[in-house]
Amino acid sequence: MNKKAIALNYDFHGAPTITAKGSGLIAERIMQVAEENNIILHKSPELVEVLGHLELGDEIPEALYLAVAEIIAFAHSLKQ
């Protein structure tokens, strides 16, 4: 199975945006950079599948706000 990864950025204005995406070696590199920068990784194959249809710079669709907000809130609580 080919690894896939999506990176999101949320600046607390508007919706989170897609900042990186890829599969295989690119996905591994995205995850490596995240780990090197103490960015929390969240594994959700279903979410990656849906977000994978978006382009770089796209905002996440409104239907995913709640799911992504829960992940962001959880990640933020871990950093506290």
C-alpha positions as YAML, in Angstrom:
chain: A
units: angstrom
residues:
- id: 1
  name: MET
  ca: [0.00, 0.00, 0.00]
- id: 2
  name: ASN
  ca: [1.30, 3.41, -1.02]
- id: 3
  name: LYS
  ca: [1.63, 5.91, 1.83]
- id: 4
  name: LYS
  ca: [-0.19, 9.22, 1.38]
- id: 5
  name: ALA
  ca: [0.18, 12.46, 3.32]
- id: 6
  name: ILE
  ca: [-1.53, 15.83, 3.38]
- id: 7
  name: ALA
  ca: [-0.20, 18.89, 5.20]
- id: 8
  name: LEU
  ca: [-2.57, 21.60, 6.36]
- id: 9
  name: ASN
  ca: [-1.90, 25.13, 7.53]
- id: 10
  name: TYR
  ca: [-4.30, 27.01, 9.76]
- id: 11
  name: ASP
  ca: [-3.53, 30.62, 10.65]
- id: 12
  name: PHE
  ca: [-6.76, 31.12, 12.65]
- id: 13
  name: HIS
  ca: [-8.25, 33.14, 9.76]
- id: 14
  name: GLY
  ca: [-10.56, 31.46, 7.29]
- id: 15
  name: ALA
  ca: [-10.34, 27.72, 6.76]
- id: 16
  name: PRO
  ca: [-7.24, 25.50, 6.89]
- id: 17
  name: THR
  ca: [-5.48, 25.19, 3.53]
- id: 18
  name: ILE
  ca: [-3.61, 22.39, 1.81]
- id: 19
  name: THR
  ca: [0.12, 23.18, 1.91]
- id: 20
  name: ALA
  ca: [1.59, 19.86, 0.77]
- id: 21
  name: LYS
  ca: [0.36, 16.53, -0.47]
- id: 22
  name: GLY
  ca: [1.85, 13.45, -1.97]
- id: 23
  name: SER
  ca: [2.27, 9.72, -1.96]
- id: 24
  name: GLY
  ca: [5.17, 7.32, -1.67]
- id: 25
  name: LEU
  ca: [8.50, 9.06, -1.14]
- id: 26
  name: ILE
  ca: [6.88, 12.50, -1.14]
- id: 27
  name: ALA
  ca: [4.50, 11.42, 1.63]
- id: 28
  name: GLU
  ca: [7.43, 10.08, 3.64]
- id: 29
  name: ARG
  ca: [9.26, 13.39, 3.20]
- id: 30
  name: ILE
  ca: [6.19, 15.39, 4.28]
- id: 31
  name: MET
  ca: [5.97, 13.29, 7.45]
- id: 32
  name: GLN
  ca: [9.73, 13.57, 8.06]
- id: 33
  name: VAL
  ca: [9.64, 17.38, 7.79]
- id: 34
  name: ALA
  ca: [6.65, 17.47, 10.14]
- id: 35
  name: GLU
  ca: [8.46, 15.35, 12.73]
- id: 36
  name: GLU
  ca: [11.63, 17.45, 12.42]
- id: 37
  name: ASN
  ca: [9.55, 20.55, 13.15]
- id: 38
  name: ASN
  ca: [7.60, 19.00, 16.06]
- id: 39
  name: ILE
  ca: [4.37, 19.06, 14.09]
- id: 40
  name: ILE
  ca: [1.89, 16.52, 15.33]
- id: 41
  name: LEU
  ca: [0.95, 13.82, 12.82]
- id: 42
  name: HIS
  ca: [-2.59, 12.50, 12.68]
- id: 43
  name: LYS
  ca: [-3.38, 9.29, 10.82]
- id: 44
  name: SER
  ca: [-6.73, 9.23, 9.09]
- id: 45
  name: PRO
  ca: [-6.75, 7.40, 5.74]
- id: 46
  name: GLU
  ca: [-10.34, 8.49, 5.12]
- id: 47
  name: LEU
  ca: [-9.54, 12.17, 5.62]
- id: 48
  name: VAL
  ca: [-6.40, 11.91, 3.46]
- id: 49
  name: GLU
  ca: [-8.49, 10.32, 0.71]
- id: 50
  name: VAL
  ca: [-10.99, 13.19, 0.71]
- id: 51
  name: LEU
  ca: [-8.38, 15.95, 1.05]
- id: 52
  name: GLY
  ca: [-6.25, 14.35, -1.66]
- id: 53
  name: HIS
  ca: [-8.74, 15.56, -4.27]
- id: 54
  name: LEU
  ca: [-7.98, 19.19, -3.40]
- id: 55
  name: GLU
  ca: [-5.19, 21.26, -4.92]
- id: 56
  name: LEU
  ca: [-2.34, 23.00, -3.09]
- id: 57
  name: GLY
  ca: [-3.58, 26.26, -1.62]
- id: 58
  name: ASP
  ca: [-7.22, 25.13, -1.53]
- id: 59
  name: GLU
  ca: [-9.22, 25.63, 1.64]
- id: 60
  name: ILE
  ca: [-10.75, 22.51, 3.11]
- id: 61
  name: PRO
  ca: [-14.44, 22.10, 2.29]
- id: 62
  name: GLU
  ca: [-17.00, 23.22, 4.84]
- id: 63
  name: ALA
  ca: [-18.19, 19.62, 5.28]
- id: 64
  name: LEU
  ca: [-14.79, 18.81, 6.87]
- id: 65
  name: TYR
  ca: [-14.59, 21.79, 9.25]
- id: 66
  name: LEU
  ca: [-15.68, 19.81, 12.31]
- id: 67
  name: ALA
  ca: [-13.36, 16.85, 11.67]
- id: 68
  name: VAL
  ca: [-10.34, 19.07, 11.03]
- id: 69
  name: ALA
  ca: [-11.20, 21.41, 13.93]
- id: 70
  name: GLU
  ca: [-11.20, 18.44, 16.32]
- id: 71
  name: ILE
  ca: [-7.75, 17.39, 15.06]
- id: 72
  name: ILE
  ca: [-6.38, 20.93, 15.37]
- id: 73
  name: ALA
  ca: [-7.81, 21.31, 18.88]
- id: 74
  name: PHE
  ca: [-6.34, 17.96, 19.92]
- id: 75
  name: ALA
  ca: [-2.92, 18.85, 18.48]
- id: 76
  name: HIS
  ca: [-3.02, 22.25, 20.18]
- id: 77
  name: SER
  ca: [-3.86, 20.63, 23.54]
- id: 78
  name: LEU
  ca: [-0.87, 18.29, 23.19]
- id: 79
  name: LYS
  ca: [1.47, 21.22, 22.66]
- id: 80
  name: GLN
  ca: [0.25, 22.96, 25.84]
...
